[in-house]
């Protein structure tokens, strides 16, 4: 188990998009390009452009491939980033030949570990 965790930590890829977050407490959406296919909660998603939206009023983050009805939503909460942090990051790990979405950071908020 430690070997897998060690490999995931060293093989993780981070896709970041610097954004200027607005001060609204409604859904905010940004676009992120993911150059490889990956899994979230056992579902495979293709490489491509993804919308990442945050709804502060409900504390949700949603990731959806552009032009598709599929999506993945999860709860987001306070994280280690500072309150003025503005980046969006999809944090990936690698298990074998598969990229796995581990967490999503949207400004100062972050999801729990999604790779359980």
N, C-alpha and C positions, 0 to 999 in steps of 0.2 A: 504494500500500500504506500509506503514511504517513497519507493522508487517511482511509482506512478505520480504521486504528488510532486516529487522533485522534478520529474520530467515535465509535468504540466506547468510548473512555475517557470522553468527555464525556456519552455517552448511557447509560452504565451505571446500572443500578438495583440497589440493594442491599436485600434483604429480611432484616431481622434479628429475632431473637428472643432476648431476654436470658434466660438460664437459669442455674440453679445446678447445676453438674455434680457428680455424686457421685464419690467416690474409687474406685469399683469399676473393675476392669479387664475388665469384660464389656460386652456390647452395651448402649448407652444410646440411647433414642429420644426425640425431641422432634417436635412437630407445627409445621409452618410453612404459612401460607396464601400461595399465589402467585396474584395477581390477573390473570395473563395466561398465554396458552400460550407455550411456549418449546421450544427444541431442546437436546438433549444428544447429542453424537456422531452427529449426523444424524437422530436420532429425535425426533419431535414429541410433547410431553407437554401435556395440557390444563391450563387454569387450575384451581385447587382446592386442597384440603388435601393436604399431603405429609408423610410421616413421614421424618425424617432420623435415621439411626441410625449410631452409631460403635461399632466393635468394636476396642478397643485391642489385644487379644491378636493380632489379625490385621492391624492397621493399615488397616482398610477403613472407608469411608463409603458408606452406601447411601441413595439417595433413591427413594421409592416413592409413587405417588399412593394416597391412602386408598381402600380398596375395590377395588383392582385388583391383578392378579398381576404387572403390569409393574414393573420397577425398574431402577435404574442404580447400579452399584457401581464404586468406584475406590479407589486407594491414597491414603492420607493420610500426611503427614509433618510434621515440625516446621516452623513458620512464623515470621513476624516477630512475631506477638502474644506477649505475655509468658506465662510459665508459669501464671499465675493467671487468664488470660483465660477468660471463661465464655460469650461470646455465640456464637450460631449465625448464620451469614450465607451466603446464596446470592447470589453476585455475578454479575450479568447484564450483558451488553453488547447492543447493538442493531446488527444488520446488515440494512440496508434496513428492512423492516417486521417483521422477525423478532427476537424476544428469544432470546439464546443464553446458556446457563449457562456462565460462564467458570471459576468456582472455587467451592469449598465450604469454609467455615471452620467448624470445630467446636471451640470453646474454643481452646486453644493450637496446634491442628493445622490444616493447610490442604492442599488438593489442589494438584496442578500445574495449569497452564493447560489447561482442558478444551476450549477453543475453538481447535483446530488445524486 
